[in-house]
Amino acid sequence: MSLVVAGHETTSNLILNGVLALSRNPDQWERLKADPSLAKTGVEEILRYDAMAQALARLATEDFVYNGHQIRAGEKVTLILAAGNHDPSVFEQPEQLNLARENNPHLSFGHGIHYCAGSALARMEGRIIFETIARRLPNMQVIEQELTYNPTMVVRELKQLMVRVQ
């Protein structure tokens, strides 16, 4: 049940965050419409640019020092994936949406033994969705509105996003 819920929530948030990002970056929306195959690298970029999973909590398994701070085994550590996805030492122009970004080691699906089991399905769904939107809804526009997010630090979840399709 956890996988079903996680798969639905993350994919719907990927779509909402992606549509919003494309509306705020019309040059990238135009690129996707002109070349829907950009959805393959584009979904990776949307995952990086405005990830649905913003943070993860883990328990330290051993004592260690990180950046001058002592962390003890058993202490809770919060990893801010969204910050890592915008790290300028990893990503060139991290605040810019670039659907053609090739080298994209984003953290949106986690890492190691906690890597998202549904990542391949999410990527496939995202690619199909954004290719389809670009082909079938080229005149789609986000309607100006006040955006409201559900109050959680873990998932970036818009309550609604209204669009106009002509």
Backbone bond lengths (Angstrom), bond angles and torsions (degrees), N, CA, C in turn:
res aa  C-N    CA-C-N  psi(-1)  N-CA   C-N-CA  omega(-1)  CA-C   N-CA-C  phi
1 M - - - 1.453 - - 1.535 110.31 -
2 S 1.318 115.38 -38.59 1.461 120.52 179.09 1.526 111.26 -59.28
3 L 1.340 116.90 -42.17 1.461 120.16 179.59 1.514 111.81 -65.80
4 V 1.327 117.43 -38.68 1.467 120.92 179.54 1.523 110.27 -64.50
5 V 1.315 116.40 -49.11 1.472 120.41 -179.89 1.522 110.35 -63.39
6 A 1.343 116.22 -47.33 1.468 120.01 -179.40 1.523 110.52 -60.48
7 G 1.321 117.35 -41.92 1.459 120.98 179.95 1.506 113.00 -64.79
8 H 1.317 116.95 -39.41 1.468 120.55 179.66 1.522 110.98 -70.52
9 E 1.318 116.48 -50.25 1.469 120.78 -176.97 1.521 111.70 -61.02
10 T 1.318 116.72 -46.80 1.459 119.24 -176.54 1.523 111.16 -67.09
11 T 1.329 118.10 -39.61 1.462 120.27 -179.62 1.524 111.23 -68.28
12 S 1.322 117.55 -42.44 1.466 118.68 178.73 1.526 110.77 -64.85
13 N 1.323 117.50 -37.06 1.468 120.07 177.06 1.521 111.49 -70.40
14 L 1.330 117.64 -35.55 1.466 120.99 174.74 1.529 109.79 -58.77
15 I 1.318 117.16 -43.86 1.468 121.26 -179.61 1.530 110.44 -64.65
16 L 1.323 116.70 -50.71 1.472 119.94 -178.68 1.525 111.22 -60.90
17 N 1.330 117.16 -48.75 1.462 120.35 -179.41 1.527 110.90 -62.90
18 G 1.339 116.65 -37.81 1.455 120.43 179.19 1.510 113.38 -67.62
19 V 1.319 116.98 -44.45 1.466 120.22 178.24 1.531 110.08 -62.67
20 L 1.324 116.87 -41.93 1.465 120.00 178.05 1.528 110.67 -63.99
21 A 1.322 117.45 -45.20 1.469 120.91 179.48 1.521 111.01 -60.72
22 L 1.331 116.89 -42.28 1.466 119.84 178.80 1.525 111.61 -65.52
23 S 1.331 116.97 -37.16 1.469 119.05 179.11 1.528 111.42 -67.91
24 R 1.316 116.70 -29.93 1.470 121.31 179.47 1.525 112.35 -85.46
25 N 1.305 116.67 -9.45 1.465 122.80 179.67 1.528 108.40 -130.20
26 P 1.340 116.67 71.52 1.469 120.38 -172.89 1.532 113.75 -59.44
27 D 1.326 118.01 -27.13 1.462 119.04 177.02 1.523 110.78 -64.13
28 Q 1.340 117.43 -36.94 1.459 121.38 178.87 1.534 111.42 -74.19
29 W 1.320 116.53 -35.34 1.465 121.31 175.83 1.533 109.25 -62.25
30 E 1.337 116.97 -43.06 1.464 121.14 178.31 1.528 110.89 -63.95
31 R 1.333 117.43 -39.84 1.476 120.95 177.70 1.526 110.77 -62.24
32 L 1.330 116.67 -42.56 1.467 120.46 -178.97 1.523 110.90 -66.77
33 K 1.319 116.67 -41.57 1.475 119.42 177.95 1.520 111.28 -63.54
34 A 1.326 117.06 -38.91 1.461 121.15 179.72 1.527 111.65 -71.39
35 D 1.336 116.59 -29.30 1.467 121.10 -178.07 1.529 109.66 -143.62
36 P 1.350 117.40 82.81 1.462 120.72 -178.52 1.528 114.50 -58.46
37 S 1.332 118.19 -17.52 1.461 119.45 177.37 1.534 111.59 -67.17
38 L 1.332 116.68 -15.06 1.471 120.32 174.28 1.528 111.86 -63.93
39 A 1.322 117.02 -10.68 1.465 120.13 179.74 1.526 111.30 -61.12
40 K 1.324 117.74 -27.65 1.470 120.08 -178.98 1.526 111.00 -64.36
41 T 1.328 117.86 -52.82 1.467 119.77 176.11 1.525 109.82 -78.03
42 G 1.330 116.00 -27.82 1.465 120.51 -178.71 1.514 113.20 -63.17
43 V 1.323 118.10 -39.57 1.463 119.73 179.80 1.532 109.83 -65.79
44 E 1.319 117.54 -36.10 1.475 120.43 175.98 1.529 110.18 -63.96
45 E 1.323 115.31 -40.28 1.460 119.50 -179.66 1.526 111.51 -68.80
46 I 1.313 116.98 -39.34 1.468 119.92 177.50 1.525 109.52 -64.77
47 L 1.330 116.86 -40.33 1.464 120.44 175.83 1.522 111.09 -58.92
48 R 1.314 117.16 -38.85 1.465 121.19 179.39 1.525 111.53 -75.09
49 Y 1.304 115.76 -47.56 1.464 122.75 -171.10 1.530 112.24 -65.00
50 D 1.318 117.41 -44.63 1.462 121.39 -178.38 1.528 108.13 -144.20
51 A 1.302 114.40 72.18 1.467 121.08 -174.36 1.515 111.80 -64.73
52 M 1.332 114.53 144.26 1.461 118.14 176.66 1.522 110.51 -73.98
53 A 1.330 117.65 -32.62 1.464 121.03 175.69 1.525 107.37 -94.85
54 Q 1.308 116.67 112.26 1.461 121.63 -175.66 1.525 113.43 -92.82
55 A 1.318 116.37 -28.95 1.466 119.81 -175.02 1.522 109.99 -153.65
56 L 1.314 115.18 156.17 1.458 122.44 175.16 1.521 108.44 -134.97
57 A 1.309 116.80 143.78 1.464 120.83 175.22 1.519 108.40 -107.16
58 R 1.309 115.45 138.08 1.456 121.63 178.13 1.519 108.73 -138.18
59 L 1.326 115.64 160.46 1.461 121.60 173.53 1.513 108.27 -102.60
60 A 1.329 116.16 132.30 1.464 120.12 177.21 1.529 108.31 -66.02
61 T 1.306 116.12 133.90 1.473 120.40 -179.45 1.518 111.98 -91.63
62 E 1.324 116.48 -13.89 1.471 120.95 177.84 1.513 109.18 -153.29
63 D 1.302 116.48 162.34 1.461 121.55 176.41 1.527 109.03 -68.46
64 F 1.335 115.91 141.10 1.462 119.98 173.86 1.521 109.13 -160.93
65 V 1.316 115.23 165.03 1.464 121.95 176.60 1.513 106.76 -113.62
66 Y 1.324 115.14 129.06 1.455 120.27 177.00 1.513 108.93 -126.44
67 N 1.304 115.90 120.42 1.465 121.90 176.89 1.528 111.37 52.26
68 G 1.320 115.54 40.19 1.461 121.03 177.79 1.520 115.02 84.01
69 H 1.320 118.52 1.52 1.463 122.22 -178.85 1.529 109.90 -109.64
70 Q 1.312 115.79 129.63 1.460 121.09 178.34 1.528 110.07 -79.71
71 I 1.306 116.84 125.86 1.461 123.37 175.23 1.526 106.30 -114.87
72 R 1.314 116.94 129.05 1.466 121.76 -178.59 1.531 110.16 -100.44
73 A 1.312 115.86 149.93 1.464 121.29 176.15 1.523 108.89 -54.92
74 G 1.322 115.80 134.82 1.462 121.21 179.93 1.517 114.06 92.37
75 E 1.336 118.10 -13.29 1.469 120.28 178.41 1.527 109.81 -76.93
76 K 1.320 114.87 147.04 1.460 121.72 178.07 1.532 108.91 -79.11
77 V 1.313 115.44 134.20 1.458 122.37 177.73 1.526 107.16 -123.25
78 T 1.316 116.90 129.78 1.459 120.75 177.31 1.511 108.44 -104.08
79 L 1.308 115.04 124.54 1.459 122.16 179.81 1.527 108.09 -102.20
80 I 1.311 116.68 121.54 1.464 120.99 -179.45 1.533 108.34 -93.25
81 L 1.328 115.36 93.58 1.458 121.44 -177.44 1.527 111.65 -61.04
82 A 1.307 116.46 -37.68 1.464 120.64 -178.46 1.528 110.86 -60.17
83 A 1.319 117.41 -37.38 1.468 120.58 178.04 1.528 109.90 -68.18
84 G 1.329 116.48 -43.69 1.461 119.96 177.91 1.520 112.26 -61.78
85 N 1.319 116.90 -33.35 1.464 121.42 179.24 1.523 112.99 -73.19
86 H 1.330 116.69 -8.60 1.465 120.87 178.61 1.526 111.18 -121.60
87 D 1.318 116.05 22.79 1.467 121.99 -178.79 1.526 109.57 -72.94
88 P 1.347 117.77 116.30 1.467 119.82 -178.01 1.530 113.48 -67.71
89 S 1.320 117.62 -15.79 1.472 118.17 176.60 1.531 110.86 -79.89
90 V 1.329 117.36 -11.40 1.472 122.07 179.45 1.526 111.00 -110.09
91 F 1.336 116.57 -39.82 1.464 121.02 -173.73 1.527 110.88 -116.55
92 E 1.324 115.15 127.57 1.459 119.58 173.91 1.524 108.38 -71.37
93 Q 1.310 117.14 131.81 1.469 123.36 -177.74 1.528 111.06 47.83
94 P 1.329 117.49 62.56 1.467 121.37 -173.50 1.521 115.20 -64.25
95 E 1.318 118.62 -22.72 1.467 120.46 -179.08 1.520 111.95 -86.89
96 Q 1.319 116.53 0.65 1.463 121.20 -178.66 1.528 109.87 -103.72
97 L 1.326 116.62 131.88 1.456 121.83 174.06 1.525 107.97 -77.98
98 N 1.331 116.71 124.25 1.455 121.93 -179.45 1.523 107.87 -136.99
99 L 1.326 116.48 97.29 1.462 121.54 -175.80 1.522 113.20 -61.88
100 A 1.312 118.03 -18.68 1.465 121.20 -179.50 1.533 111.66 -96.57
101 R 1.324 118.19 8.42 1.474 121.13 -179.32 1.528 108.73 -58.11
102 E 1.320 116.07 121.50 1.466 120.76 -176.75 1.527 112.18 -88.73
103 N 1.302 117.77 -53.97 1.460 121.51 -178.32 1.525 107.89 -85.15
104 N 1.331 115.80 100.60 1.461 119.24 -170.67 1.536 111.09 -135.71
105 P 1.335 116.80 74.44 1.470 119.79 -178.56 1.535 112.46 -82.76
106 H 1.334 116.62 54.84 1.462 120.34 -177.81 1.529 111.21 -64.81
107 L 1.319 114.74 163.40 1.467 122.05 -176.95 1.522 112.88 -106.23
108 S 1.301 117.43 12.64 1.464 121.21 -170.71 1.520 115.03 -63.43
109 F 1.315 117.46 -21.60 1.465 120.24 176.98 1.528 111.99 -104.54
110 G 1.320 116.53 12.26 1.457 119.73 -179.25 1.513 110.86 83.71
111 H 1.356 114.68 -158.12 1.462 120.03 -176.06 1.524 109.78 -159.83
112 G 1.301 115.84 153.58 1.464 121.03 173.53 1.518 113.15 64.54
113 I 1.337 116.49 -140.36 1.463 120.38 -176.15 1.523 112.62 -66.80
114 H 1.317 117.37 -15.82 1.462 121.34 179.70 1.535 112.04 -98.66
115 Y 1.338 116.98 11.23 1.460 120.46 179.89 1.533 109.33 -60.98
116 C 1.312 116.46 137.30 1.465 122.97 -175.54 1.529 112.33 -57.29
117 A 1.317 115.85 122.47 1.463 121.48 179.89 1.525 111.55 -66.54
118 G 1.312 117.91 -24.91 1.458 121.59 -178.08 1.516 114.42 -97.98
119 S 1.329 118.27 13.46 1.468 120.73 -174.49 1.533 112.84 -59.88
120 A 1.325 117.75 -40.77 1.473 119.90 -179.47 1.529 110.80 -64.23
121 L 1.330 116.91 -41.40 1.460 120.76 178.29 1.533 110.57 -66.22
122 A 1.319 117.42 -43.06 1.470 121.05 179.24 1.524 110.96 -61.75
123 R 1.325 116.88 -42.10 1.469 120.66 178.43 1.534 110.45 -62.52
124 M 1.321 116.21 -45.86 1.461 120.20 -179.10 1.532 110.09 -63.15
125 E 1.330 116.96 -47.17 1.467 120.36 179.34 1.523 110.28 -60.46
126 G 1.325 117.26 -45.27 1.461 120.91 179.71 1.514 112.39 -60.59
127 R 1.340 116.45 -45.15 1.465 120.40 178.96 1.526 110.79 -60.48
128 I 1.312 116.90 -47.48 1.471 120.95 -179.55 1.526 110.50 -62.96
129 I 1.309 116.84 -44.35 1.468 120.93 -178.03 1.519 111.27 -62.43
130 F 1.343 117.09 -48.79 1.463 118.65 -176.07 1.530 112.01 -72.98
131 E 1.327 118.58 -31.84 1.471 120.32 172.10 1.527 109.86 -62.40
132 T 1.327 116.28 -45.00 1.460 121.44 -178.02 1.523 111.79 -65.99
133 I 1.314 117.12 -44.05 1.472 120.17 177.85 1.524 109.86 -59.75
134 A 1.331 117.24 -44.87 1.470 120.69 -178.53 1.523 111.54 -62.64
135 R 1.325 116.72 -38.46 1.474 119.98 -177.96 1.527 112.84 -79.67
136 R 1.321 116.31 -43.74 1.468 119.80 -171.21 1.522 114.91 -94.94
137 L 1.336 116.48 -22.40 1.467 119.70 -176.60 1.527 111.04 -127.12
138 P 1.329 118.28 52.72 1.466 119.83 -174.79 1.529 114.03 -64.70
139 N 1.328 117.08 -19.41 1.464 120.02 179.79 1.521 113.06 -99.49
140 M 1.322 117.13 11.69 1.462 121.03 179.99 1.529 110.08 -61.30
141 Q 1.321 114.91 136.29 1.466 121.27 178.25 1.514 108.87 -135.76
142 V 1.327 115.74 139.19 1.459 120.35 173.09 1.520 107.64 -75.84
143 I 1.312 116.43 131.91 1.460 121.89 178.20 1.532 107.78 -79.71
144 E 1.326 115.53 131.83 1.466 119.92 178.48 1.520 109.36 -55.43
145 Q 1.312 115.85 129.75 1.453 120.70 -176.60 1.522 109.53 -162.62
146 E 1.302 115.46 161.46 1.457 119.56 172.35 1.524 106.96 -80.60
147 L 1.308 115.87 125.37 1.466 120.19 -178.14 1.518 110.04 -88.79
148 T 1.313 115.08 134.38 1.455 121.53 178.92 1.518 108.25 -124.31
149 Y 1.326 114.57 129.20 1.460 120.55 178.51 1.518 109.31 -107.32
150 N 1.323 116.19 147.08 1.456 119.53 173.09 1.522 108.18 -64.43
151 P 1.332 116.99 137.98 1.473 120.81 -173.03 1.534 113.07 -77.54
152 T 1.304 115.12 80.24 1.449 120.60 176.15 1.517 108.54 -142.49
153 M 1.311 116.42 144.25 1.452 119.91 179.52 1.528 111.11 -85.03
154 V 1.299 117.14 -19.59 1.456 120.82 -172.53 1.522 112.43 -81.95
155 V 1.330 117.99 -46.43 1.468 121.65 -175.33 1.523 109.26 -116.75
156 R 1.321 115.75 132.70 1.469 120.54 176.06 1.514 106.66 -89.37
157 E 1.328 115.14 100.84 1.455 121.06 -170.09 1.520 111.02 -127.66
158 L 1.332 115.34 108.05 1.459 120.73 174.48 1.524 109.23 -68.65
159 K 1.325 116.42 139.20 1.467 118.69 176.02 1.518 110.66 -71.80
160 Q 1.335 116.94 -35.07 1.463 121.00 176.09 1.515 109.58 -163.33
161 L 1.304 114.95 156.45 1.467 121.98 174.50 1.515 106.30 -143.73
162 M 1.308 115.80 115.20 1.460 119.88 -178.64 1.535 109.47 -93.82
163 V 1.332 114.16 136.20 1.453 120.12 178.51 1.534 109.02 -128.86
164 R 1.319 114.03 156.89 1.460 121.14 175.91 1.528 106.60 -112.69
165 V 1.315 115.35 131.82 1.464 121.24 178.95 1.522 107.06 -121.61
166 Q 1.316 116.32 126.82 1.473 121.05 -179.30 1.502 110.31 -111.19
